[in-house]
Amino acid sequence: MDPLLRSSATSTALPTCCGIAHRLAKMLHTAKVTQAGRACSERKNTPYGMGWACTARSWNYVGHTTNKFNGAFLPCIWAHPVDAGPLVVTFPRVTLGSAILGNHGIADGAVDSFAGGAPVTLVIKVNGKPLETLVRSNAKGWVGFRVSTSEHRGKQADVSFTISTTSAGGRHYCFDARIKR
């Protein structure tokens, strides 16, 4: 099994064995972020630095954070959905490799506090074409995914992550993604 796809990580370091070309979190400053089709405003005061405010609610932003999954604190891109429409994070002109590897989950505290919490849907697109739809239930875990991009290998493309839910209460959602050579 690819070491980056483990569901309970003990280390956040990227293994050199795996041929990772880009970690998208390091490219977050280049991203375009929208919520329900409207641009989110850039702001500097998210808990971990630069991010995008999508509503007036302090928790509704996209930005770097560290959160607890399966009892381990892990760095990730915070992307709390809202009821008013999908949140879209687009990384422009990413040079693709063979796959997009990543993880996603709902933070432990949100799972514990919102027993009936709604699932969160993540749609991964390349140049607007959906490649994968993932649904994260209200359960603890940092779940791995692998999406093949071999048909785009060596080409630049816009890579987007669309996050949505039917009920946003307590959906403390994060993801992380890497481009595999």
C-alpha positions in Angstrom: 0.0 0.0 0.0 1.2 3.5 -0.8 2.5 5.0 2.5 0.6 8.2 1.8 -2.7 6.5 1.7 -2.7 5.2 5.3 -5.8 6.2 7.2 -4.0 6.7 10.6 -0.9 8.7 10.0 1.8 9.0 12.6 4.1 11.3 10.5 3.3 14.2 8.2 6.6 14.1 6.4 6.5 13.2 2.8 8.4 10.0 2.0 11.1 10.5 -0.7 10.3 7.1 -2.0 6.9 8.1 -3.4 7.8 10.5 -6.1 5.8 13.5 -5.0 6.1 16.4 -7.3 3.9 19.0 -5.6 2.0 19.3 -2.3 -1.0 21.5 -3.1 -1.1 23.0 0.4 2.2 24.7 -0.5 0.5 26.2 -3.5 -2.6 27.4 -1.6 -1.6 31.0 -2.1 -2.2 30.6 -5.9 -5.7 29.1 -5.5 -9.0 30.7 -6.4 -11.7 30.1 -3.8 -15.5 30.5 -4.4 -18.6 29.7 -2.4 -21.9 29.3 -4.2 -20.2 30.8 -7.3 -19.0 34.0 -5.5 -15.4 34.8 -4.9 -14.3 34.5 -1.3 -12.4 37.5 0.0 -8.7 37.1 0.9 -7.8 37.8 4.5 -4.7 37.4 6.6 -6.2 36.6 10.0 -7.2 32.9 9.7 -5.9 30.8 12.7 -2.8 29.8 10.7 -2.2 32.7 8.4 -3.3 33.5 4.9 -6.8 32.3 3.9 -10.0 33.2 2.2 -13.1 34.3 4.1 -16.3 32.9 2.5 -18.9 34.3 4.8 -18.9 36.5 7.9 -18.7 33.4 10.1 -15.2 33.0 11.5 -15.2 29.2 10.9 -16.1 29.5 7.2 -12.8 30.0 5.5 -10.3 28.1 3.4 -6.8 28.1 4.7 -4.0 26.2 6.4 -4.7 24.5 9.7 -3.8 21.6 12.0 -6.6 19.4 13.2 -7.1 16.1 15.0 -8.0 13.0 13.1 -7.9 9.6 14.8 -6.3 11.3 17.7 -3.3 12.6 15.8 -2.9 16.3 14.9 -2.3 16.7 11.1 -1.7 19.7 8.8 -4.4 20.2 6.3 -6.4 22.6 4.2 -9.5 23.7 6.2 -12.6 23.9 4.0 -15.7 24.1 6.2 -18.8 23.9 3.9 -21.9 26.0 4.3 -25.6 25.3 3.5 -25.8 28.1 0.9 -23.8 26.3 -1.8 -20.6 24.5 -2.7 -17.1 25.7 -1.7 -14.7 25.4 -4.6 -10.9 25.5 -4.2 -9.1 25.7 -7.6 -5.4 25.4 -8.1 -4.5 27.0 -11.5 -1.9 25.6 -13.9 -0.8 22.6 -11.9 1.7 20.3 -13.7 0.1 16.9 -13.3 1.8 13.5 -12.9 0.3 10.1 -12.7 -2.1 10.7 -9.9 -3.5 13.0 -7.2 -2.9 11.5 -3.8 -4.6 12.8 -0.8 -6.5 12.5 2.4 -9.7 14.0 3.8 -11.8 13.9 6.9 -14.0 15.5 9.5 -12.2 16.5 12.7 -12.5 14.2 15.7 -14.1 17.0 17.8 -16.8 17.6 15.2 -17.6 13.9 15.0 -17.9 13.7 18.8 -20.0 16.8 19.1 -22.4 16.3 16.2 -23.5 12.7 16.4 -26.0 13.1 13.5 -23.7 15.2 11.4 -24.3 15.1 7.6 -21.7 13.6 5.3 -19.4 15.9 3.3 -18.9 15.4 -0.5 -15.6 16.1 -2.2 -15.5 16.3 -6.0 -12.1 16.4 -7.7 -12.0 17.9 -11.1 -9.3 18.5 -13.7 -10.0 21.4 -16.2 -13.6 21.3 -15.1 -14.1 17.5 -15.7 -15.1 15.5 -12.6 -12.6 12.7 -12.0 -13.7 11.4 -8.6 -16.5 12.0 -6.1 -15.8 11.0 -2.5 -18.2 11.1 0.4 -16.9 11.4 4.0 -19.4 10.2 6.5 -19.6 11.5 10.1 -16.9 9.2 11.3 -13.4 9.7 12.7 -10.5 9.1 10.3 -8.1 10.6 7.8 -9.1 8.7 4.7 -6.8 8.3 1.8 -7.7 8.7 -1.9 -5.9 8.2 -5.2 -7.2 9.7 -8.5 -5.5 8.8 -11.7 -4.3 11.7 -13.9 -2.1 9.7 -16.2 -3.9 11.0 -19.3 -2.8 14.5 -18.2 0.7 13.6 -17.2 3.2 16.3 -17.9 0.5 18.8 -18.8 -0.7 21.9 -16.9 -4.3 21.9 -15.8 -6.6 23.6 -13.3 -7.3 21.2 -10.4 -10.4 21.9 -8.3 -11.8 20.5 -5.1 -15.6 21.1 -4.6 -16.8 20.6 -1.0 -20.5 20.4 -0.1 -22.9 19.0 2.4 -26.7 19.0 3.0 -26.3 20.3 6.5 -23.1 22.3 7.5 -23.5 22.1 11.2 -20.2 20.9 12.7 -18.7 19.9 9.4 -15.1 20.7 10.4 -13.7 19.3 7.2 -10.1 19.2 5.9 -8.3 17.8 3.0 -4.7 17.5 1.7 -3.5 16.6 -1.8 -0.3 15.9 -3.5 0.7 15.3 -7.1 2.5 12.0 -7.8 5.0 12.1 -10.6 
